[in-house]
Amino acid sequence: MTRREAREAYRGKDTRRGTRPEQNDTDREHGDKDGAATARLPKRQCALMLGFCGSGYSGMQLYPHSRTIEGVLFDALVKAGAVNFSRAARTDAGVHAAGNLVAMKLITTVPGVDDMVAKINEELPPEIRLWGFERVLKSFNARNSCDSRKYTYYFPSYLLIPPKPGSAQHTILSQEQEGSTEGTSAHPFWHNILPESAKDEYLARKRDFRVSSDVVELLRAIAKKYEGTHNFHNFTVGREYNDRSSARLMRKIEIAEPVVHGTTEWIAVMFHGQSFMLHQRKMMTALVLCCRTNTPPQVIDELYGPRRVFVPKMPALGLLLEYPIFDSYNKKVTEASEKLHISDPDRRKPVDFEAYRDKIDAFKQQHIYSRMRAIEDLGGVFDAWIRSIDTYSGDDLLYLNPRGVIPDAAVLKPKGKRSNPFREKRRFDATTFPADTDVTKLMAEEKEDDVDLEEEADEKLNQKDLLEMEG
């Protein structure tokens, strides 16, 4: 007997260095309380469709020492006995998703569990729901197989009231209109001007405001300018005009009829795009500000041009990922499955969130929209944001004018410092606030940043970071 044969005989028959002994097709993942192993359960590549309210979470992506959606989901899958996954769309901290998708190898059949979806939901908190899952092809990748995504932005209609007479933005617009006050002080809302100290009374009046159908149609006309393929470099950070990835396809923009909840009227804007860049809620800013200042829709075409301007971000509170769409993948599996018998294990169903429409709509109302409205009612987030716009007296927003053109004074110079740059508040990137919070007061107490948040983001983000943050 050779030394090698002797070593193998000592370790056990048919074993090799670095391997574990045969376990009769059992797996350590599934053992009873005494440590006895049970039969290994097969894992299948699946697409998990879920929804969540992102308040209180540090975003979608799994991250050490942080409470994230993926972290809580993974824990629930382990507890349910169902557990590399990929996601269809990344969300920032606090951002909500009525539908998002992760792909992973999942144990779909566990002894004693008749309804795997219900079992996993038992282990999840109520603000995270698993809608369902489908077996997918091994080649399926949640991000790369996604053709497009839908986002909704939800905001109170009082943001469309023109700037208050006497405010910095009203003064600038009046000068642009050569003394005409049409669309600003002429608005009926401002006929009875109260002292600045009457902020609460103003906010109560704003919540009673109801937008006219003409203004909604103007909003829709401006939104139409976004449809198609355009260069969105002015609606994100870290992208230049000549960067090919700045070109994005917006398939459709839909603006729903205003709806009253409580005393406040709300408007939902749905964006269906092939992909979205970081901070692309700047599109909402341009849409709202152009509408409330009567800036012609053609300014959107100007913003697609090579000159770089500053567009503030709308509050993160109103942003919601509706769901990702997998049309190309679904067409592929549908055509392949039509040729297979219904009992064939290779048949695959489409990945379609619309199958869960009723559950998703109920979840949005209970956990997402209701929370958005409660935070706005409590702290006046949107009112604080629009006040920060109207008190700005610098040149950054001079593209809001009756001519619909970008003046030279509003163009950002490469590496140049502006004399009076617009300073964004970090508070408006938050979607959760302490109880009984007056956001306007918080904003006033917040220390001014020494650097422009836009410039800071440009300096910190490299191309790899941008790709990871886009969805």
C-alpha positions in Angstrom: 0.0 0.0 0.0 1.4 3.4 -1.0 1.5 6.3 1.4 -1.3 8.0 -0.6 -3.5 4.9 -0.3 -2.8 4.7 3.4 -3.8 8.3 3.9 -7.0 7.8 2.0 -7.9 4.7 3.9 -7.3 6.6 7.2 -9.6 9.5 6.1 -12.3 7.3 4.6 -13.0 5.6 1.3 -13.1 7.8 -1.8 -12.2 11.0 -0.1 -9.7 13.6 -1.3 -7.8 16.4 0.4 -10.0 19.5 0.8 -13.3 17.7 0.4 -16.0 17.0 3.0 -17.3 13.4 3.6 -20.4 12.4 1.7 -23.6 13.4 3.7 -26.1 11.3 1.8 -27.5 14.4 0.1 -28.1 16.3 3.2 -27.4 19.9 3.9 -26.3 21.8 7.0 -28.7 24.6 6.2 -31.7 22.5 7.3 -31.2 20.7 10.5 -33.5 20.1 13.5 -32.9 21.5 17.0 -30.7 18.6 17.9 -28.5 19.2 14.9 -29.7 16.3 12.9 -29.6 17.0 9.1 -32.6 16.8 6.9 -32.8 16.2 3.2 -31.1 18.9 1.0 -33.7 21.1 -0.6 -33.2 22.3 -4.1 -32.7 26.0 -4.9 -34.2 27.5 -8.0 -33.4 30.8 -9.7 -36.3 33.0 -8.9 -37.5 36.6 -9.3 -39.0 38.0 -6.1 -41.5 40.8 -6.5 -41.9 43.0 -3.5 -43.0 46.5 -2.3 -41.9 48.6 0.6 -42.2 51.9 2.4 -38.6 53.1 2.7 -39.0 55.3 5.8 -36.5 54.4 8.5 -34.4 52.3 6.1 -30.9 53.1 4.7 -31.9 52.4 1.1 -32.5 49.1 -0.8 -29.0 47.7 -1.1 -27.5 45.4 1.6 -25.0 47.3 3.6 -23.1 46.2 6.8 -24.3 47.6 10.1 -27.3 49.4 8.4 -31.0 48.6 8.3 -31.8 48.1 4.6 -34.6 46.6 2.7 -32.4 43.7 1.4 -31.0 43.0 4.8 -34.5 42.6 6.3 -35.7 40.6 3.4 -32.7 38.3 3.6 -33.3 37.7 7.3 -37.0 36.8 6.6 -36.0 34.4 3.9 -33.6 32.6 6.3 -36.2 32.4 9.0 -38.7 31.1 6.4 -36.2 28.4 5.4 -36.0 29.8 1.8 -32.5 30.9 1.5 -26.4 35.7 -4.5 -29.1 38.0 -5.5 -29.4 41.0 -7.8 -31.9 43.9 -7.8 -33.8 45.6 -10.6 -33.5 49.1 -9.3 -31.6 50.8 -6.5 -33.4 53.2 -4.2 -31.8 55.9 -2.0 -32.3 56.0 1.8 -36.0 56.4 2.7 -37.3 56.2 -0.9 -40.3 53.9 -1.3 -41.1 51.2 -3.9 -44.5 49.8 -4.6 -42.7 47.3 -6.8 -39.1 46.2 -6.9 -37.5 42.9 -7.8 -34.5 40.9 -6.5 -33.3 37.7 -8.3 -31.8 34.9 -6.2 -31.6 31.1 -5.8 -34.5 30.3 -3.6 -35.8 27.2 -1.9 -39.4 27.2 -3.3 -40.7 24.1 -1.5 -40.1 23.7 2.2 -41.7 20.7 4.1 -44.7 21.9 6.1 -45.0 25.2 4.3 -48.0 25.3 2.0 -47.8 29.0 1.1 -44.2 30.2 0.8 -45.2 33.8 0.1 -47.4 34.0 3.2 -44.7 32.4 5.3 -42.1 34.9 4.2 -44.5 37.8 4.8 -45.0 36.5 8.3 -41.3 37.1 8.9 -41.3 40.6 7.3 -42.4 43.9 9.0 -45.7 45.2 7.6 -44.0 48.0 5.6 -42.2 45.4 3.4 -44.4 42.9 1.4 -43.5 40.1 -0.9 -46.1 40.1 -3.7 -44.9 36.8 -5.2 -42.1 35.1 -7.0 -41.6 33.3 -10.4 -39.1 30.7 -11.6 -36.8 32.4 -14.1 -34.2 31.4 -16.6 -30.7 31.0 -15.2 -29.5 33.8 -17.4 -32.0 36.2 -15.8 -30.5 39.3 -14.1 -32.7 41.7 -12.3 -30.9 44.8 -13.5 -29.7 43.8 -17.0 -33.0 42.1 -17.9 -35.0 45.2 -17.0 -36.2 47.1 -20.1 -37.7 50.1 -18.3 -39.0 51.5 -15.0 -41.9 53.5 -13.7 -41.6 56.2 -11.1 -44.3 58.4 -9.6 -43.8 61.8 -8.0 -46.6 62.9 -5.6 -46.9 66.6 -4.6 -49.4 69.1 -3.2 -50.9 71.3 -5.9 -50.2 74.5 -4.0 -46.7 74.3 -5.3 -48.2 75.6 -8.5 -49.2 78.9 -6.9 -47.0 81.7 -8.5 -44.3 83.3 -6.2 -45.6 85.6 -3.5 -45.5 89.3 -4.4 -42.5 90.9 -2.8 -40.5 87.7 -2.7 -37.1 87.6 -4.5 -38.4 85.4 -7.3 -41.5 87.5 -7.8 -39.3 90.6 -8.1 -37.0 88.9 -10.7 -40.0 87.7 -12.7 -41.6 91.1 -12.7 -38.4 92.7 -14.0 -38.2 90.1 -16.7 -41.8 90.9 -17.7 -41.0 94.7 -17.8 -43.3 95.6 -15.0 -46.1 93.2 -15.9 -47.3 91.1 -12.9 -49.3 88.6 -15.0 -49.0 85.1 -13.5 -47.5 86.4 -10.2 -49.3 89.0 -8.1 -52.3 88.9 -10.3 -53.1 85.4 -9.0 -56.2 85.4 -6.8 -54.4 83.6 -4.0 -52.3 86.7 -3.3 -55.1 89.2 -3.2 -55.2 89.3 0.6 -51.5 89.4 1.5 -50.8 88.6 5.1 -47.7 89.5 7.2 -44.7 87.2 6.9 -45.3 86.1 10.5 -48.6 84.5 9.5 -46.8 81.5 8.1 -49.2 78.9 9.6 -52.3 80.8 8.2 -50.6 80.9 4.8 -50.0 77.2 4.9 -53.6 76.5 5.9 -54.8 78.6 2.9 -52.4 76.8 0.6 -53.8 73.5 1.7 -57.3 74.8 0.8 -56.0 75.8 -2.7 -57.5 74.0 -5.7 -55.6 74.1 -9.0 -57.5 75.0 -12.2 -57.9 72.7 -15.1 -56.0 75.2 -17.3 -52.9 74.9 -15.1 -53.1 71.1 -15.1 -53.2 71.2 -18.9 -50.2 73.5 -18.9 -48.4 71.1 -16.6 -49.1 68.3 -19.1 -47.9 70.3 -22.0 -44.6 70.9 -20.3 -44.3 67.3 -19.3 -44.7 66.3 -23.0 -41.4 67.9 -23.6 -39.7 65.1 -21.6 -41.0 62.3 -23.8 -38.6 60.8 -26.3 -34.8 60.5 -26.2 -33.0 63.6 -24.9 -29.8 64.6 -23.2 -30.6 64.9 -19.5 -27.2 66.1 -18.3 -28.8 69.1 -16.6 -31.2 66.9 -14.6 -28.5 64.8 -12.8 -25.0 65.2 -11.3 -21.7 64.0 -12.5 -22.7 63.8 -16.2 -21.4 66.1 -18.9 -23.2 67.1 -22.1 -20.9 65.0 -24.3 -21.3 61.9 -22.1 -23.2 59.4 -24.1 -24.9 58.0 -21.0 -26.6 61.4 -20.5 -29.0 60.4 -23.3 -32.1 58.7 -21.9 -35.4 57.6 -23.3 -38.6 58.7 -21.6 -41.4 56.6 -23.0 -44.4 58.4 -21.4 -45.2 61.0 -18.8 -48.7 60.9 -17.3 -50.3 63.4 -15.0 -53.3 62.2 -13.1 -56.3 64.4 -12.2 -55.8 66.2 -8.8 -57.2 64.4 -5.8 -58.1 65.8 -2.4 -56.9 64.0 0.8 -57.8 65.7 4.1 -57.7 69.4 3.2 -54.8 69.2 0.7 -55.0 68.6 -3.0 -52.4 66.2 -4.5 -51.1 65.6 -8.0 -49.4 62.4 -9.1 -46.9 62.4 -12.1 -45.9 59.1 -13.5 -42.6 58.8 -15.4 -42.0 55.7 -17.6 -38.4 55.7 -18.7 -35.9 53.2 -20.0 -33.6 54.2 -17.2 -33.1 57.0 -14.7 -30.1 58.9 -13.5 -29.1 60.0 -10.0 -31.3 62.8 -8.7 -33.4 62.8 -11.8 -36.3 64.2 -9.7 -34.8 67.5 -10.9 -37.2 66.8 -13.9 -40.0 67.4 -11.5 -38.4 70.7 -10.3 -38.2 72.1 -13.8 -41.8 70.9 -14.5 -43.3 72.6 -11.4 -41.2 75.8 -11.5 -41.9 76.4 -15.2 -45.6 75.9 -14.7 -45.9 78.3 -11.7 -43.8 81.0 -13.3 -45.5 80.8 -16.8 -42.1 79.9 -18.4 -42.8 78.6 -21.9 -42.3 74.8 -22.3 -39.6 75.4 -24.9 -37.1 76.1 -22.0 -37.0 72.3 -21.5 -35.5 72.0 -25.0 -32.9 74.6 -24.0 -32.0 72.5 -20.9 -31.2 69.6 -23.2 -28.5 71.8 -24.9 -24.8 72.0 -24.1 -25.0 74.8 -21.6 -25.0 73.7 -18.0 -27.4 75.3 -15.5 -28.4 74.5 -11.9 -31.7 72.8 -11.3 -32.6 72.1 -7.7 -33.9 68.8 -6.5 -37.6 68.4 -5.5 -38.0 66.9 -2.0 -37.3 63.2 -1.8 -40.5 62.7 0.2 -42.7 62.6 -3.0 -40.7 60.0 -4.9 -42.0 56.4 -5.4 -40.7 53.6 -7.6 -43.8 52.0 -9.1 -42.1 48.9 -10.6 -39.5 47.7 -13.1 -40.7 46.2 -16.4 -39.3 43.1 -18.2 -41.0 43.1 -21.6 -38.1 41.6 -23.6 -37.6 38.8 -21.1 -41.3 38.2 -20.9 -41.7 37.9 -24.6 -38.8 35.5 -24.8 -40.1 33.1 -22.1 -43.7 33.4 -23.4 -42.7 32.3 -26.9 -40.5 29.5 -25.6 -43.2 28.2 -23.1 -45.9 28.1 -25.9 -44.0 25.2 -27.4 -43.8 23.3 -24.1 -46.5 21.2 -22.4 -48.0 22.9 -19.4 -46.4 20.4 -17.0 -42.9 20.8 -18.5 -40.5 21.9 -15.7 -38.8 24.2 -18.2 -41.9 26.4 -18.7 -41.5 29.9 -17.3 -44.1 32.5 -16.6 -43.7 36.3 -17.3 -42.4 38.6 -14.5 -45.4 41.0 -14.2 -46.3 43.2 -11.3 -49.7 44.0 -12.8 -50.8 40.5 -11.5 -50.7 42.0 -8.0 -52.3 45.4 -8.9 -55.0 45.4 -6.2 -52.6 44.4 -3.4 -50.0 47.0 -4.6 -52.6 49.8 -4.7 -53.9 49.0 -1.2 -50.3 48.9 0.1 -49.4 52.3 -1.5 -52.4 53.9 0.1 -51.8 52.4 3.5 -48.1 52.5 3.9 -46.7 55.0 1.3 -49.1 57.8 0.3 -50.6 58.0 3.8 -47.1 58.4 5.3 -46.2 61.1 2.7 -49.4 63.0 3.5 -48.9 62.7 7.3 -45.3 64.0 7.1 -46.4 66.9 4.9 -49.4 67.7 7.2 -47.1 67.6 10.3 -44.1 69.6 9.0 -45.0 71.3 5.8 -42.0 69.9 3.8 -43.2 71.0 0.4 -44.1 74.5 1.7 -40.6 74.9 3.2 -39.0 73.8 -0.1 -41.0 76.3 -2.2 -40.2 79.1 0.2 -36.5 78.3 -0.2 -37.0 78.7 -4.0 -38.9 82.0 -3.7 -36.5 83.7 -1.3 -33.5 83.0 -3.7 -32.2 86.3 -5.3 -29.2 85.0 -7.3 -28.8 84.2 -11.0 -29.0 80.4 -10.9 -32.8 80.3 -11.7 -32.9 83.0 -14.3 -33.9 80.5 -17.0 -37.4 80.8 -15.4 -38.6 83.7 -17.6 -41.3 84.6 -20.1 -39.0 84.1 -23.1 -38.2 80.5 -22.4 -34.4 80.9 -23.0 -31.4 80.4 -20.8 -29.6 83.8 -20.3 -25.8 83.9 -20.0 -26.0 84.9 -16.4 -27.6 81.5 -15.5 -25.0 79.4 -17.2 -22.5 77.6 -14.9 -18.9 78.2 -15.8 -16.5 75.2 -15.6 -14.8 75.3 -12.2 -16.1 78.8 -11.7 -17.5 80.1 -8.4 -20.8 81.8 -8.5 -21.3 85.0 -6.4 -24.6 83.9 -5.0 -25.2 80.2 -5.6 -28.5 78.4 -4.6 -27.8 76.4 -1.5 -29.8 73.2 -1.3 -30.8 72.0 2.2 -30.0 68.4 3.1 -33.3 68.2 4.9 -35.1 67.9 1.6 -33.3 64.6 0.8 -34.9 63.1 3.9 -38.2 61.2 4.0 -38.5 60.8 7.7 -38.6 63.5 10.4 -38.8 63.5 14.2 -42.3 63.8 15.6 -43.8 67.3 15.9 -41.2 68.7 13.5 -41.6 72.1 11.9 -39.5 71.6 8.8 -39.3 75.3 8.1 -37.8 75.9 11.5 -35.4 73.0 11.1 -34.3 74.5 7.8 -33.7 77.9 9.3 -31.6 76.3 12.1 -29.6 74.2 9.6 -26.1 75.6 9.2 -25.4 76.7 5.6 -23.1 74.4 3.8 -19.6 75.8 2.9 -19.8 74.1 -0.5 -22.6 73.7 -3.0 -24.1 70.2 -2.6 -24.2 69.9 -6.4 -20.4 70.6 -6.7 -19.8 68.3 -3.7 -21.6 65.5 -5.4 -19.8 66.0 -8.7 -16.4 65.8 -6.9 -17.2 62.7 -4.9 -18.9 60.5 -7.5 -16.9 58.5 -10.1 -18.4 56.7 -13.1 -18.7 53.4 -11.2 -20.6 55.0 -8.4 -23.0 56.7 -10.8 -23.7 53.4 -12.6 -24.5 51.7 -9.3 -26.8 54.6 -8.2 -28.8 54.7 -11.4 -31.9 52.7 -11.9 
